[in-house]
Amino acid sequence: MSQLTDLRLAVLIDADNAPRNSIKDVMAEIAVYGTPTIKRIYGDWTTPNLASWKNILLENAITPIQQYAYTTGKNATDSAMIIDAMDILYTSKTDGFCLVSSDSDFTRLATRLREAGMKVIGIGEKKTPMPFIVACDKFIYVEIIRAAAEKDMVQTKSKTKLKKKAEQTAEAAHNHNELDTSDHVPNEMVQLIASSVADIADEDGYAFMGELGNLLLKKQPDFDPRNYGFQKLTQLMKSLDRFEIDVRQTNSPHIKHIFLRDKQVKPE
């Protein structure tokens, strides 16, 4: 994740394949990785089905790009977005792109941008074809973003109504439930984590948590602890009995490094 932070991002949105009701939450998610210096959305704004986008675009300062649908059944929007992306690549000072779409037509675009040294973050629904997902440095599911936003809203409302003691009780229950979600981590994911730990482990079998997170993203771009009910990778790892966590103090009292090892692998 450290490689994807503090980026100057060009955010390009396919209006035909983006969830309009979740755009605000999507933009908030993008802000975690960097600053969106360019925000554009592409579609045929003369069609009635895109009329409801107006207020959403104004609220999020997204510039609509008009592209007429010249021929029925052909998606001219994709072509306009791809052309703009290449223009931005060669004329603008950006570190990466965020492609918001569930359309596999942008697979080649994502690949080309990465070949040019750009970081590419994809955001789409779980129906997104795998070729587009693996073409990105990181892919985030809209459903996960939406669920996290709804969870935050519920928690915010609860805190305004409950007293301090009730809040502490709810927090304890939440932590307990979070640990129970380890049953939802599929075995193939546990095996992927184990093999990744083995790839970067030192002679004592320990791997640095930050390096592990980066490697998991390289191997599986749609990897996200929130897919399994956890906010952070560390929380996910603590829920898995297979791995041992070692928290090491640094020279700074406020900074700790977290390492882990696979209990099933004996150090050499």
N, C-alpha and C positions, 0 to 999 in steps of 0.2 A: 504493500500500500504506500510505502514511503516514496516510491518512484512515481506515484500518480498525484502527489499533493502539490499545491501552489502552481498549478498550470494556468497559462492563459489559453482559454478554450473558445473555440468556435462551435456554438451550439446550433445544429441544423436539424429541424423537425419536419417530418413527413406528416402533413395534416391528415392525409388519408389513412394513416396507420399509427396514429398517436392518440392516447386517451385524453381527451380534452378536460375531463373532470379531475385529472390528476396532475396537470401541468405545473401547478404551483408547488406541489410536493416534489415533482421531478426536478424543478429548478432549485429547490432547497437541497436536494440530494447532490446535484451537480456542484453546488457551492462548496461542498465538502472537499472536492478534489481540486478546485481552482476557481479562477475568476472568469465568468463568461463574458469575454470582450465583444463577441459577436453573437447575436441571438436572432435567428431567422427561421421562419416557418413557410413551407411551400404548399401551394394548393390552388385550385381554381375557385377563387373567392366570389365568383359570379353565381355559383351553384348554391341552392337553398340549404343544403346539408352542412355547409361550413359557416352559415350565418351566426351560429351560437358561439363561434370562436371570438367574436369582437371584444367583449369585455375581458375575457381571459388574456388576450394579447395586450390590451391596455394595462391591465394590472401587473403584468410581468415584463413590460417593455420589450416585447418580441415584435420584430418587424415582419409583416406579411409580405411574401413574394408571390406575385400573381403569375400563374402559368395556366393558360387555357388548355382544355382537353380537346385537342384538334380532331382526334379520331376516337370513336367509341371502342372501348376495350383496350386502349393503349394508355399507359401511364406516363404522361408527359411530365408530371411532377417529379418523378425519379430523375429524369434527364436533367431538369433544371437544377435540382439539388446537387447532382454529381458535378455539373459544370461549375456551379458556384464554389463547391468544395475545392476543386482544382485551382480556380482563380485565387481563392483565399490562401491556398497552400503556397503559391508562388508570389503573392503580392502583400500578404499581411504577416504581421509578427505574432504568430500564435505558436504555442507549444503542443497543442493537441486539438482533437475534435471530439465532440460528443454527438453521436448520431442517434436520434430518437425515432425509432421505427421498429416494426416487427416484420419488415419486408426483407426477404433474402436477396432482393435485387441490389442491395447495398454491400453485399459481400466483397465484391471486387474493389469497390471504393475503399472499404476499410483496409483491405490488404495493401492497396496502392499507397494509402496515407502512411501506413506503418513502414512500408519500404522507403518512404521519404524521411523517416525518422520521427514521425509524429506519434504521440500517444493517442490511442483511439478508445473511447469509452462508448459502449453501446447500451441503450436503454430500450427495452421493449417488453411485450407480454410473453408469457410462458409458451405461447404458440409459435414464437420465433424459431425458424429453422436453425439447426445446429451449425451449418456452414457460416452463417452470419455471426453467430455467437463466438465461435472459435477464431474468427478473423479479427476480433477486437482484443485489446489488451485486457480489458475488463468489461463484463456484461452484467447489467443489473436488471432484475425483473421488476416491472411496474407493480405487480401484485405485492411484492415485498415492500416496496416504497409506500404503497397505499396502506398496507397493514400496519407498518410502523407509524405512519401519520395518524391513523385512527387510534392506535394504542396510546400515542402521546396525548391526543385530544381527550380521551377517556381519563387518563391519569391526571391531566390538568384540571378537569372538572371535579374529579374526586378530591383533589387537594384543597380546593376552595370550599368544600362542604364538610370535610372530615376534620376532626381535631388532631393534634399532634400524636396522641396515643393511637388513634385509629389508623393514621398514616403509617406508623411504625409497624403495626400489625399487618397491614396490607403489604408493606414492603417485604416483611419476613415470609409471608405466604407466596409472594411473587418469586422470591429467590428459591423457595422450596420447589415450586412448580417448574422453574427454569432448569433446575438440576434434573428433574424427571424427564425432560425432553430429550435426554440422551438416547432414549429408545427410538427416537425419530431420525437419528443419524444412521443412514443406511450403511451396511457392511462395506459396500464398494468405496464409500467415502472414507471410512476408517482405514481401509487398505491403501487408498491414495495418500492419506496423511502419513501413514506408517512408512510407505515407500519414499515419500518426500523427506521425512525425518532422516531416513537412512542415507539419502543422497547428500545431505549437508551436515550430518553429525560429525563431531570431532572424535578423537580416539577413545573418549570415555562414553560415547554414544549420545551426547547432548547436542541439540540443535537450537539455534537462536530463534525465538518466536517470530521476530520481525522478518527474518530471512525466510522462515517457513511460509509466512503469509504471502510473500512475493512469489515464491516458487509455486505455491498452489494456484495462484492467479495465472501463472505462465502455463501450467499444465491444464487448468480448467478455468477459462475466463469467467464463467458464470458462478464460480465459487463465492459464496457469501454466507457468513455465520448466521445471518438472519433467515436464510432458507430453512434452518433447522431450529429456529426459535431463540437464537442467542444474539445479543447486540455486538459482542466482541469475540475474536478468535480465542482469546485466553479463556473466556467463559465456556466456550464449546469444549476446549481441550480439558478443562478441569472436570467436565461432566463425564469424560471417557476414562474408565478405570485402566485402560491399557497403557496410558501415558503418565509418566511421573513429572511433576512440575517443580522446577528449581528457581526460586526468585533470588537474584544476586544483587547486592547493594553496590552502587558505584561511588565514585568520589563525591558526587553530589547527593545530598541527603534526600532530594526530591525526585531522583531518577533511579529506577531499578530496571535491571535487565532480566527478562524471563527466558529461561531455557527449559527444554523438555526432552525426555528420552523415552524410547519404546521399551517397556518392561519385558517384552517377549524377546528382545534382542540382547544377548550378552556382550558386553564390551570386549574388544580384543585384548 
